[in-house]
Amino acid sequence: MPLIHDLIESLTADSAVISIGDKGYEESIKRWAVTAEKRAGLVVFPATASDVSKAILCATQLGVDLAVAGGFHSTSGSSSTDGGISINLSKMRGVMVDPEAMTITVQGGALWEDVDNAAAKHGLATVGGTVNQTGVGGLTLGGGYGYLSGKYGLVIDNLISVQIVLASGQIKTVSERDNPELFWAVRGAGAAFGVATEFVLRAYKQENLVWGGMLAFSPDKLTAILECANHVIKVSRGEATIMVGFSTPQPDQQCILVVVVYNGPEELAKRLFEPILKLGPLLNNTAMIPYPSVNAFHNPFIPPGARRTMKGSTFTTPLNIPFVEGMFKDYVSFIQSIPDAEKTLVLWEFISPHKIISVPQNATSFANRGPYGNVVFASAWTDAENDLICRDWTRTMAKKARNQLLKTSTGANEKGVGEYANYEGMNKTPAKTLFGDNYERLVELKMVFDPRNVFGKCFNLMPGHGGDVPRN
């Protein structure tokens, strides 16, 4: 096609374009979740924002589907396309640290591992995801919780500016000063407005080591673990994080997985987490470690290559212990009935909300600011015959958690919508639900910056479609 030929000819020398049958094509459409993989008609590897602009214009002129892939870690399928054009940002992973300005400039295709390691060389860190395999772009545009969120807020709360390529092909830099309306929108709903090609993040001193690690316990310790977690989140002012998970490390052997992080002295950390440490863990690899190592804790438990789905909810603290014990029984029953799903993980994230909720709900488009933590139900299996039952179980568990939130929120739901879109609420939950009071303003801005809904694979922000979800 002439348009595709013109696209290839116009791209910079470091870019690349491949299609079905070309060397590297099969690798280019791989995703963390096998169920999110689709056969793109064309895969564009841009090296600059200008390359991204040309790829977008080519897709819109051809009238084909457009998908954007950064970290490839979504399970929704929104980063893939059947027969359309896929923009693969893997050639744009540059990170530049400015120790004097205390900023980190990150290209749109970078992973959090790239950011953590570059910042650490200067004794710095920024709020990033709790899994360093994930992309900076997707996590940031959807809000961004991390181990430093208790102290510094969400990733978007530490975002100074974004370079974004719009559906029109325009390249804009947005910040509180420049294009503030669009900057408001991209901090929470960014995937619906364009392709982010550069982020400037605020950095913080992180010269000290961090105490943290993983522990595993027999299921009979769940009650005591939850009691400790409830206490930690009550007294923490951002220095401590604890996550409690359901895991099956060996067939027919469920355990309680605990991740602990304390950004401070080892003595204080051990004193705070003593009730858990003395329970006799089956595994305990806690130690004083560099901050970048913290964001690699989960990697062994979530390797690429499985069929996957995710759904999240939120919970208020103190977390109702009998309720969680009942959820664990549901988890065990599920694994026993579908052994193929033994790599399924349920994770309750106790992150201090004080800094997050100090930002007004309407300060950004992100609407999940509330006095609660996130819980994610991450199902993983290998046999396609189990697709339906695994997805149904995941939705059912998330619904149970949601119902429990509504019972115990005592007004928390008035302060936030109670669902983190990055935990695959994107194309499973209507945009009106995800953005609450911010929804109408987003719809208005959508009509300004993307009236043809070129970027509609994550959220349906078109007028009159607040109750719909995208079809990917």
C-alpha positions in Angstrom: 0.0 0.0 0.0 1.3 3.5 -0.8 0.5 4.8 2.7 2.5 2.0 4.3 5.4 2.5 1.9 5.4 6.2 2.6 5.4 5.5 6.4 8.4 3.2 6.1 10.3 5.7 4.0 9.6 8.6 6.4 10.7 7.0 9.7 14.0 7.7 11.3 16.9 5.3 10.7 16.7 3.7 14.1 13.1 2.8 13.7 11.8 -0.4 12.2 8.6 -1.8 10.6 7.8 -5.5 10.3 4.8 -7.6 9.2 3.6 -11.2 9.2 6.4 -13.5 8.0 9.2 -11.1 8.7 12.0 -12.0 11.1 11.2 -10.9 14.6 7.4 -10.7 13.9 6.4 -13.5 16.3 8.5 -12.1 19.1 7.0 -8.6 18.5 3.4 -9.7 19.2 4.3 -11.6 22.3 2.7 -10.4 25.5 3.1 -11.2 29.2 -0.3 -12.8 29.0 -0.7 -15.3 26.1 -4.4 -14.4 26.1 -3.6 -10.8 25.2 -1.7 -11.8 22.0 -3.1 -10.8 18.6 -1.7 -10.9 15.1 -1.0 -7.3 14.1 -1.0 -6.5 10.4 2.0 -4.2 10.9 4.3 -3.6 13.8 6.1 -0.2 14.0 9.1 0.2 16.3 9.4 4.0 16.5 12.6 5.6 17.8 11.2 9.2 18.2 8.0 11.0 18.9 8.0 12.0 15.3 8.0 8.3 14.3 5.0 7.7 16.6 3.2 10.6 15.0 3.7 9.2 11.5 2.5 5.7 12.6 -0.7 7.2 14.2 -1.5 9.2 11.0 -0.9 6.1 8.9 -3.4 4.1 11.0 -6.0 6.8 11.0 -5.7 7.4 7.2 -6.0 3.7 6.5 -8.9 3.5 9.0 -7.4 0.5 10.8 -7.2 -0.4 14.5 -4.3 1.0 16.4 -2.7 -0.5 19.5 0.2 0.8 21.7 2.5 -1.5 23.6 5.0 -0.3 26.2 5.7 -2.9 28.9 3.5 -5.6 27.3 2.1 -6.4 30.8 -1.6 -5.9 30.3 -4.0 -8.9 30.3 -6.8 -6.9 28.6 -5.7 -7.2 25.1 -5.8 -3.4 24.6 -2.1 -3.3 23.7 -2.6 -5.7 20.8 -4.5 -5.6 17.5 -6.0 -8.1 15.1 -4.8 -7.0 11.7 -4.2 -3.4 12.6 -1.1 -1.3 13.4 0.8 -2.0 16.6 3.1 0.7 17.9 5.8 -1.2 19.8 7.8 1.3 22.0 10.6 -1.1 22.9 13.2 1.1 21.1 12.3 4.0 23.3 13.7 3.0 26.7 16.0 5.8 27.5 16.3 7.2 31.0 18.1 10.4 31.9 18.7 11.5 35.6 19.4 15.0 36.6 20.6 14.9 40.2 20.7 18.7 40.6 17.2 19.2 39.4 16.0 16.0 41.2 14.2 14.8 38.0 14.2 11.7 35.9 13.3 11.9 32.2 12.0 8.6 30.9 11.0 7.5 27.4 7.6 6.0 26.8 8.9 2.4 26.3 11.0 2.2 29.4 10.4 -0.4 32.1 10.5 0.4 35.8 13.7 -1.7 36.0 15.3 0.9 33.7 14.2 3.8 35.9 15.1 2.2 39.3 18.6 1.2 38.2 19.4 4.6 36.6 18.1 6.5 39.6 20.0 4.3 42.1 23.3 5.2 40.5 22.7 8.8 41.8 21.3 7.8 45.2 17.8 8.6 44.0 14.5 6.9 43.5 11.0 7.8 42.3 7.6 6.3 42.9 7.3 3.3 40.5 5.4 0.1 40.2 5.7 -2.8 42.6 6.8 -5.0 39.6 9.8 -3.8 37.7 8.9 -5.8 34.6 6.0 -3.5 33.9 6.1 -0.5 31.6 6.4 3.1 32.9 3.8 4.3 30.4 0.8 2.1 31.2 1.2 2.2 35.0 1.8 6.0 35.1 -1.1 7.0 32.8 -3.4 4.9 35.0 -2.3 6.3 38.3 0.5 4.2 39.6 0.9 2.7 43.1 4.3 1.7 44.5 6.3 0.9 47.6 7.1 4.7 47.9 3.4 5.8 47.5 2.9 5.9 51.3 5.5 8.6 51.5 5.3 10.4 48.2 1.9 9.6 46.7 1.0 8.0 43.3 3.3 8.1 40.3 1.0 10.8 38.7 1.4 12.9 41.9 5.1 13.0 41.0 4.7 13.7 37.3 6.1 17.0 36.2 5.3 16.8 32.5 4.4 14.4 29.7 5.2 14.5 26.0 2.2 13.0 24.3 1.4 12.3 20.6 -2.3 13.0 19.9 -4.6 11.4 17.3 -4.1 14.4 15.1 -0.3 13.6 15.0 0.5 16.7 17.1 3.3 16.3 19.6 2.5 18.2 22.8 4.3 18.6 26.1 1.7 18.9 28.9 2.2 20.1 32.5 0.5 22.2 35.1 1.7 25.3 33.1 1.4 24.0 29.5 -1.8 22.5 28.3 -3.1 22.0 31.9 -6.4 20.5 30.9 -4.8 17.7 28.9 -2.3 17.2 31.8 -5.2 16.8 34.1 -6.7 14.1 31.8 -3.6 12.1 31.2 -3.0 11.6 34.9 -5.5 8.7 35.3 -7.0 8.4 31.8 -3.9 9.0 29.6 -4.3 5.9 27.5 -7.5 7.4 26.0 -5.8 10.5 24.8 -2.6 9.6 22.9 0.8 7.9 23.0 3.0 9.1 25.8 6.6 9.3 24.5 8.3 10.9 27.5 7.7 11.5 31.2 9.5 13.8 33.6 9.3 12.5 37.1 10.2 14.0 40.5 13.1 12.1 42.2 13.9 11.7 45.9 17.0 10.9 47.9 17.2 7.2 48.4 20.8 6.6 49.6 19.9 4.2 52.4 19.2 0.5 52.0 15.6 -0.7 52.4 14.6 -3.6 54.7 12.3 -6.0 52.9 11.7 -9.4 51.4 9.3 -12.2 51.0 8.0 -14.6 53.7 5.8 -17.7 53.2 3.6 -19.2 55.9 1.3 -22.2 56.3 -2.4 -21.2 56.0 -3.1 -21.5 59.7 -1.1 -18.3 60.3 -3.4 -16.2 58.2 -5.3 -14.7 61.1 -2.2 -13.6 62.9 -0.7 -12.2 59.7 -3.8 -10.1 59.0 -3.8 -8.8 62.6 -0.2 -7.6 62.1 -1.0 -6.1 58.6 -3.9 -4.1 60.1 -1.7 -2.8 62.8 1.1 -1.9 60.4 -1.2 0.2 58.1 -2.7 1.9 61.2 0.7 3.2 62.5 2.6 3.6 59.3 3.1 7.1 57.9 4.5 5.9 54.6 7.7 4.1 55.6 6.1 0.6 55.8 4.2 -1.5 53.3 2.9 -5.0 53.6 1.2 -7.2 51.1 -0.6 -10.5 51.9 -1.2 -13.0 49.2 -2.7 -16.4 48.5 -0.3 -18.6 46.5 0.3 -22.2 45.4 4.0 -22.8 45.1 3.6 -26.6 44.8 0.6 -28.6 43.6 -1.9 -29.1 46.5 0.2 -26.8 48.7 -1.4 -23.4 49.3 0.5 -20.9 51.4 0.2 -17.3 52.6 2.7 -15.1 50.9 3.8 -11.9 52.6 5.8 -9.1 51.1 7.3 -6.6 53.6 9.1 -3.3 52.9 10.4 -0.8 55.4 12.2 2.3 54.1 14.3 2.8 57.2 16.6 1.2 59.8 16.5 -2.6 60.2 16.0 -2.4 63.9 12.8 -0.4 63.5 11.6 -2.6 60.7 12.0 -5.8 62.7 10.3 -4.3 65.7 7.3 -3.3 63.6 7.0 -6.6 61.9 7.9 -8.8 64.9 4.5 -10.3 65.2 4.9 -11.8 61.7 8.6 -12.7 62.0 8.0 -14.8 65.1 5.3 -16.9 63.4 7.8 -19.4 62.1 7.8 -18.7 58.3 8.5 -21.5 55.8 10.5 -18.9 53.9 12.1 -15.7 55.0 14.5 -13.8 52.8 14.2 -10.4 54.4 17.4 -8.3 54.5 18.7 -4.8 54.0 18.8 -4.4 50.2 19.0 -1.6 47.6 15.7 -0.1 46.7 15.7 -1.4 43.0 15.7 -5.0 44.4 12.4 -4.3 46.2 10.6 -3.9 42.9 11.8 -7.4 41.7 10.2 -9.3 44.6 7.2 -10.4 42.6 9.0 -11.4 39.4 9.5 -15.1 40.1 5.7 -15.5 40.8 4.5 -13.8 37.6 6.6 -15.0 34.7 5.4 -14.4 31.1 3.8 -17.1 29.0 0.6 -18.1 30.9 -3.0 -17.4 30.0 -4.1 -14.6 32.4 -6.8 -12.4 33.5 -6.9 -9.8 36.3 -9.6 -7.9 38.2 -9.2 -5.6 41.2 -11.1 -4.0 44.0 -10.3 -2.2 47.2 -10.7 -2.8 50.9 -10.9 -0.7 54.0 -8.8 -1.2 57.1 -8.9 -2.9 59.5 -9.5 -5.6 57.0 -12.2 -7.9 58.1 -10.4 -11.1 59.0 -13.3 -13.6 58.7 -14.1 -12.2 55.3 -10.5 -12.8 54.1 -10.4 -16.3 55.6 -13.6 -17.0 53.6 -11.9 -15.7 50.4 -8.9 -18.0 51.1 -11.3 -21.0 51.3 -12.7 -19.9 47.9 -9.2 -19.7 46.5 -8.3 -23.2 47.8 -11.5 -24.6 46.3 -10.8 -23.0 43.0 -7.3 -24.4 42.7 -8.4 -27.8 43.8 -11.1 -27.9 41.1 -8.9 -26.4 38.4 -5.3 -27.5 39.2 -4.2 -25.9 35.9 -4.8 -22.6 37.6 -2.3 -23.2 40.4 -0.2 -20.1 39.5 -3.2 -17.9 40.3 -2.3 -15.2 42.9 -4.5 -13.1 45.1 -2.8 -10.1 46.7 -4.0 -7.6 49.4 -1.9 -4.5 49.3 -1.6 -2.5 52.5 -0.1 0.9 51.4 -0.6 3.9 53.7 -3.2 6.1 52.0 -2.5 9.4 53.8 -0.3 11.0 51.1 -2.5 9.7 48.3 -5.7 11.1 49.8 -4.1 14.5 50.6 -4.5 15.2 46.9 -8.1 16.4 46.1 -10.2 13.8 44.1 -10.6 16.3 41.3 -7.0 17.4 41.1 -6.3 14.7 38.5 -8.6 12.5 36.4 -7.6 9.5 38.6 -10.6 8.9 40.9 -9.5 6.0 43.2 -8.2 8.2 46.1 -9.7 6.8 49.2 -8.8 5.5 52.7 -8.3 2.0 51.5 -5.9 -0.5 49.9 -6.1 -2.4 46.6 -6.7 -6.1 46.2 -6.0 -7.9 42.9 -7.2 -11.3 41.7 -4.7 -12.5 39.1 -5.6 -15.8 37.6 -3.1 -17.8 35.5 -3.6 -21.0 33.7 -2.4 -22.9 30.5 -5.3 -24.7 29.0 -7.7 -22.7 26.8 -10.5 -24.9 27.8 -10.3 -23.2 31.2 -10.6 -19.7 29.9 -14.3 -19.2 30.8 -14.2 -20.7 34.3 -11.0 -18.8 35.3 -12.4 -15.5 34.1 -15.7 -16.1 35.8 -14.0 -17.0 39.1 -11.8 -13.8 38.9 -14.9 -11.6 38.3 -16.8 -13.3 41.1 -14.0 -12.8 43.6 -13.6 -9.2 42.7 -17.4 -8.7 43.0 -17.3 -10.2 46.5 -14.5 -7.8 47.5 -16.5 -4.9 46.1 -19.6 -5.9 48.0 -17.5 -6.1 51.2 -16.1 -2.7 50.5 -19.6 -1.2 50.2 -20.6 -2.9 53.6 -17.6 -1.5 55.5 -16.6 1.7 53.7 -18.5 4.1 56.1 -18.3 6.8 53.4 -15.0 5.7 51.8 -16.7 5.2 48.5 -17.8 8.8 48.5 -14.1 9.8 48.4 -13.0 7.4 45.7 -14.5 5.0 43.2 -13.1 1.9 44.9 -11.4 0.4 41.9 -7.9 0.7 40.4 -8.2 0.7 36.6 -4.7 -0.6 36.1 -5.8 -3.8 37.7 -7.7 -4.4 34.5 -10.7 -2.4 35.2 -9.9 -0.6 32.0 -11.9 -2.6 29.5 -14.0 -4.6 32.1 -15.5 -1.7 34.0 -17.5 1.2 32.5 -15.6 4.5 32.4 -18.3 6.3 34.4 -17.7 3.9 37.2 -13.9 4.2 37.1 -13.8 8.0 37.0 -16.8 8.9 39.1 -17.2 12.7 39.4 -14.4 13.2 37.0 -16.1 11.4 34.1 -18.1 14.2 32.5 -15.0 16.5 32.3 -13.1 13.6 30.7 -15.8 13.2 28.1 -15.6 16.9 27.2 -11.8 16.7 26.8 -12.1 13.5 24.8 -14.2 15.5 22.2 -11.4 18.1 22.0 -8.4 15.9 21.7 -9.7 12.6 20.2 -13.2 13.0 18.8 -12.8 10.0 16.5 -11.9 7.8 19.4 -8.6 6.6 17.9 -7.5 5.7 21.4 -10.5 3.9 22.6 -9.2 0.4 23.6 -9.0 1.1 27.3 -11.8 3.4 28.2 -15.0 4.4 26.4 -15.2 8.1 26.9 -17.4 8.9 24.0 -20.6 10.8 24.9 -23.5 8.6 25.8 -21.3 5.5 26.4 -20.5 5.9 30.1 -22.0 2.5 30.9 -20.2 0.7 28.0 -16.8 -1.0 28.0 -14.5 -1.1 24.9 -14.5 -4.2 22.7 -10.9 -5.1 21.9 
